[in-house]
Amino acid sequence: MSSTLDPEETAPSTADARTPVAGDEAPRRSPEPEYGFPQPFFRALARVPVPPPADPRTWRSPLRGTWLTSVFGSVLLVGLPIVILTGLLSYIAYGPRFGQAMPADVGYLHLPYFDWPTNPSWLYRLNQGLHVTLGMILTPVVLAKLWSVVPKLFAWPPVRSAAQLLERISLLALVGGVLFEFVTGLMNAQYDYSFGFSFYLAHYFGAWVFIAGFVSHVALKLPTMIRALRAGPGGTGAFGRWLHDTPADTEPEPMDNTGLAALAPDEPTLSRRGLLAMVGGGSVLVGVLSVGQTWDALRPLALLSPRGQSYGTGPNDFQINRTVSGAAIDPVQLGDGWRLALTGGASEVSLRRDQLLALRLHTATLPIACVEGWSTTRTWTGVRLRDLAALAGVPDPDSAVVRSVETTGAYARATLQNDQVLDPDAMLALRVGNEGEETVDLALDHGFPARVIVPALPGVHNTKWVAAIDFRPKPV
């Protein structure tokens, strides 16, 4: 054997020596790594002296190891698929077949087209609440998982075989994808777009990069995770051992071929129990401070809610994403001269607000939810969309295009599918109220004189300051 020091095959040098942890009987050594073709090349590369952070002695935490990483990985294996699925469902809810999802043109990466249901009415609220809140809750776990595997990111040599090259590529897609998706997602939830590019475009395509890396990584590492969890902390077979370990009782995980355990561990200052409690407590805290955006009863606890918690008075005190001034609308346009135009039939129908109030009104208690994660439940009073469709002369429309007084941007128009127009609770809302209370006129920033409210529809498509509705007849 060559006398050249191999950082993966030798014990720590005298300069790197430490006081042995209880239970150490000999210097720790990494298992003989496996090299693929051409083996001489990879072996020679492994013997090249490398500085930190590529030197394995750089990473000295005695807590790192296959078991700890597997614990974090098992949590993410349950949570991340939910975040992925709800994200993809959110895209579908925007009606990509009408070209109004964001981004609109995704080429071969488009999802199957189908009508987003209106029942149950809380479907989109649940979907987005899970997507955003669970993503925030998992953030401490993601960071802890990345901390636990950081030695692998700097492993030397970077690859030892063609098969490991594929693994490293999948790891790059996974780590880069999860960081990009979580960072941009959290910034979007706080309405922070300082990254300077289209969030929706980047988040959608970034999601597919992350999904590819996630699926590949799970396929490669699931057997290792299962073995580590079955073996328990330190290979003891006792999963609950960490519940009772103090820092003094904590021993480094044994060396194995994953390269996660420390080659030259320091004395522990925190037990694995303490680390897991810290990460879990962080997730619980983030959840408590976030879930109020979706759960009305916990609204006062939603300290991470963007733009504060006060948006108006009485029933109009709920989230505002787009104000009248932000939409560049002159309030005069919403005054006595405002008219609602209904088209699609033989002739246009024009209605003043007092004429709408004189029609048969419908009242329903429905949630309204936004892609950023906030939602609330209100009681709405207005005219059913299906009644307006009949008044326009198109009682069974194929779809309806709703146009706002606002003329530009994503809020200016929305296309509703047939079942969204005909749902018995879908309406052009004129008034709003708290649950169990009388309704009052919509505030100007909430869409006065009239706005669309459709069960389970993304908030951005519940168009405010409606100027016209074009009911499209079904093709003959």
N, C-alpha and C positions, 0 to 999 in steps of 0.2 A: 504493500500500500504506500502511496506517496506520502512523504513527510510534510507536504504542504498542508497548512491548516485549512480544513473545510468547515465553514461556519455552521453547517447543518449537521455535521457528523462529530463535532468535538465538544468537549466541556468548556465552560467559560474559562478565560485566562485568569491568571493571578490578579491582574488589575481589575477584572470584572467580578472577582469572587465576592461572595456575600456570606453572611452567617447562615449556616444551613437552617432551614425551617424544620420543625419537629417532624420526624418521619423520614427525613432525607438520610439515606445510608451511603449514597455515592453521588458524584456529580451527575447532573441531568444531561442526557444525550438525546439528540433527535434520532428517530429511526432512520435507517438507510433509505434515502429517497429512491423512487423508481424513475428511471430515465428511459425515454423512447428513442427511436432512431433519429439521428445518429448519436448513440450513447457517448462516444468519446468527446464529441463536441459539447454536449450538455454537462458532462462531468468536468471538463476543463473550464467551462464557464462558471460552474459552481465554485471552483477554487479561486476565482479572482477575488482578491480582497475588496470589500465594499464598505463604505462609510455608513453611518446612520442616515436615513432610517432603514436602509436595506439590510444592515447587520441585525440578525435576529436577537442579539443581546440588547438591542435598543428598547425592546418592548418587555417590561419587567413586571407588569401587574400579575400577581399570583391568582387573580380571579378569572383571567381569560382562559378559555379552553373550549373543547367541543361541546361539553354539556351546557355551559352557560349560553353559548351561541345558539344551541339547539332550543333552549327555553325561549329566547327572544324570537327565534325563527318560527317556533310553533304558534306563538301569538300572532305573528304576521301572516302565517299560513292561513289562519282563520279570518283575520281582519282585512287583509289586502284584497282578496277576491271580492269581498263585499264592496269595498271602495271602487274597485275596477268595474264591477257589474252596475252599480248605481250610477257611475259616471257615464257608461255607455247608454244606459236607459235614459239619462238626462238628455243626451244628444238626440235620441229618438223622440223624446217628448217635444222637441222643438219643431217637429215636422220637416225632416230633411227632404221628403219627396216634394215639398213646395219650394225648396231652395231657400228656406228661411232659418235652417239650423246654422250654427256658427262653429266651424267654418262651413260655407255652403258647398264648396267643391272640394271633395276629398278623394276623387278618383276611385281606384279600386278598393280603397279602405272604407267605402261607405257601408253602413250597416243595413240589414234587411228592412225594407219599408213595411210598416203596418200602422194602422190607426191607433194612436195613443188613447187609451180608454178614459172616460170621464167618471167612471165608478170603480172603486170608491173615491169620493171627492178629495180625500186626504192622500191619495196615491203619490202625487208629486211632492207634497210636503214631506211625507215619510222618506221618499227616495232622496231628496236633496238634503234633508236633515241628517240622514245616515251618511251620505257621501261626504258632506263638509264636516260634521261633528266627529264622525268616526276617524276621518283623516286627521283632524286636530288631536284627537285622543291618542292615536297611534304614533304621533310625531316623537314623543319621548322614547318609545320602543324602537322606532326606526333609528334614532340617533344612538341608542344603546347598542343595537345590533351592529351598526357601522363601527362603533368603538370596539366592539368585541372582535371584529374581523380585520381591524386596520393593519395588523402585521401581514396579513395575506396580500394586501394591496401593494406592499413594498417588498414582497418575497423576491429572493434572488437565487437562481436566475428566474426571470419572469415566467418562463415556461420550460418544461422538461420534456415535452412531447407534443406531437401534432394534436392529440386528443385534448391535452391540457390547454393548448392554444384556443380551442373552441370554448373551453370552460372560461378562460380569461376574457374572451370576447363577450360571452354571456354575462360575466360578472361586471364588465364595463357598462353594458347596456342596463343591467339591473341597478347598479349603484348610481350611475349618471342619471338614469331615468327616474328613480325614486326621489333623488334629491331635486331634480328639475321639477317634477310634478308636485312635490310637497311644497317647495319654496314658492313656485308661481301660484299654486292653489291657495296657499295661506295669504299671499299678497293680494290675490283677487278677492278673497273673503273680506279683506280690509280695504278694498277699493284703492289699492296702491299699485299703479301701473308704471312705476319708475323704470321698469326693465326696458321700455321703449319699443316693444314689438307687440303684435296682436296676441293677446293672451289666449283667445279661443283657438286660433290656428296652431300656435305652438303647443298648447296643452293637449290638443287632440292628437297631433302627430307624435308628440312626446309620450303620450299614453301608450301608443302602439309599440314604441321602442321599449318602454318599461315592461309592457305585457310580454313581449318576446323574451326579454331577459329574465323575467320572473318565471315564466313557464319553463325555460331551459334550466334555470338554476334549481327549481323544485325537482325536475326530472333527474338532475345530476346528484343532488344533495339529500333528497328525501330519505334514502336508505341510511345514510350516515346519521341524520337527525334522529331517526327512529331508534337506531342502535344506541346512540348516546343517551337518549331519554330513558330507555330501558335499563341501561347500565347505572344511571343515577349519578350524583355528584362524585367525582373522583373515582368512578367505576365501582362504587360500593354496592350498587343495586338498590339503595334506599333513597327513593325520590324525595322523601320528606326530611332528609338529614339536614338540609340547609336551614330548616325552620328553627333548629336549636343551636346551630354553629355560631360562636362568637368570633371576632377577629383572631383571637388567640387559638381557636380550634381550627381555623380555616387553613387548609393545605392547598398547595398548587395542584392543579389538575395534572394527571400524568401526561407525559409526552406521547404524541401519536402522529400519524402521518398527515393530519390536517394542518399542522404547523401553527395552531392557534395558541397552545399553551406556551407559557414563558420558558425560555431556555435558561435564563438566569433571573429567577423571580426575586423580588424584594419581599421584605416582611409585610404581611397584610395589615392594612390600617382600616379595612372595611370587610365585613363578611359578605358572602354571596347573598345571604338573607337581607342584609342592609342595602346592597346594591339593587336587588329586585324590588325591595320595598320603596326605595327612592324613585326608581323608574315607574313603578306602579302608582305611587302617590302622585308623581308628576302628571301621569295620564288622568288620574281621577280629578286632580285639581283643574286641569285644562277642560275636562268634560263638564265639571260643575260650572265653570265660568263661561262655557259655550252653549250648553244645551238649552239655556233660556231663550236663545234666538229662535228655537223651534217649538219649545214647550211653553205655552202662555203662562202657566202657573209659576214657572221659575224665571220669568222675565227679569225680575229685579237682580238676579244673580248673574245675568249675562254681561259681565264686565268687559268681555272681549268683543262685544257687539260693536261694529263699526259705526262711527258718526254719533255716538252717544245713544240715549234711550228716550229722548223727548222729541217728538216730531209735530205736535199740534195740541189741540184741546179736545176733550171729550172723546167720542168714538173715532175722531180723525187723528188721534194720537197713536199712529203706527208708522212703520218704516216708510221713508220716501227715498226712492232711488233717483227720481228725475223730477225736478221742480219746474214750475212754469218758466222761471228765468233761465234755468239750465236748458230748457227746450227752446229757448228764444221765441216764446209766444207772447204776443202783446195781449194783456188781459182784456183789452177791448174786443178781441176776437171771440172771447168767451162770454160776452155780455148779452144784451137783449137782441143783438143782431145774429146770434148763433143759430144755425139751422142744422138738422140732421138730414142728410140725403140718403134715401134708400133706392138702390138701383138693381137692375137685373130683370125686371118685369117689362111690361109694355111701355110704361112711362115712369119717370122718376117721381118719388114721393118725398116731399120736404116737410119736416115737422119742427115746430118750436118746442122748447122744453116744457112749457105749460100744456101743450098738446100731448106730449109723451106722458106727463103726469095724469092726464085725463083718461088715458087708456087703462086697460085692466092691468093692475100692478101685481107683481109676484115678490114674495119675501122668502129668503132662504139664508141659512147660516152656513157659510162656506169658508174654508181657509184660502189664503193667498200666500204663495211661496215663491221665493226668488232663487235663482241659480247660486247666488252667493251664500245661501244657507238659511237666511232669516225667513220666518213665516209667522203668520198670526191668523186668528179666526175672527171673523166679523159677521154681522147680520147685514144683508144687502137687500135693498128694495129697488125694483126697476121693472122694465118691460122684457118679457121673455124674447129671446132672439128668434124663436120659431114663430112667435106672433108677428114680429117685425118682418120676417121672411114672407109670411102669408100676406101681410099688408103690402109688401113690395110686389106680390104676384108670383112668388117662387116658393110655394109651401114646402117643397122637398128639394132643397138645393144640394148640388154636389159639394159645394164649398162656399165660403164667404170671405171676402177680402175687407178687412176693417182698416180704415184710414183715419189717422189722427190729424188734428189741426197742426201738430208738429209735422214738418215736411221732410226732415232728413234724419238719418241714423236708424239704429235697430228698433227704436220705439215708434217709428212713424207709421208702420203698417204691420198687420199680421194676417195670415190666412188660417181660417178655421175649417176643419174637416166636417163632413156631414153630421156625424154624431155629436160633435161639439156644438153645432148650431141648434140641433133638435133636442138636446138634453133638457129635461123639464126645469132644471135649475140654472141653465145658462141664460144670462140676461144682459141687457144694457142697464147697468146700475145707475140710479140717480141719487140714492141716499144710502147712508151707512150707519150702523149702530153697534154698540156692544151687545154681546149675547144676552137675550132676555129683556133688552131695553128698546125704546122707540128709536127709530132711525131718524137721522138728520141729513141735511144736504151735504154732499161731498165737499170737502175743502178744495180750494183751487188747486193746490199741489197734489191732491189725490184724484184729480180727473174731472172736476166740475167743468161743464154741466153734465157730462155723462161719460161713463167708462164701461168697458166690457169686463164681465166676471164669468168665468167658465170653470166648472169643477175640474180639478186635477190639471189645470193648464199652467205652464210656467208663467211667473209673474210678468215677464217682459211682454208676453202676448196678450195679457189682459189690458189692452190698449186704453190709454187715458185720453181725455179731450177728443172724443170721437167726433169726426166730421162727416164721415160717410161709411155706409156698409153696402158692398156690392155682392148680392147673392147670385152665385153662378149656377145656372140650371145644369142638370145632368145631361151628358151627351145623349143625343137621340140615336 
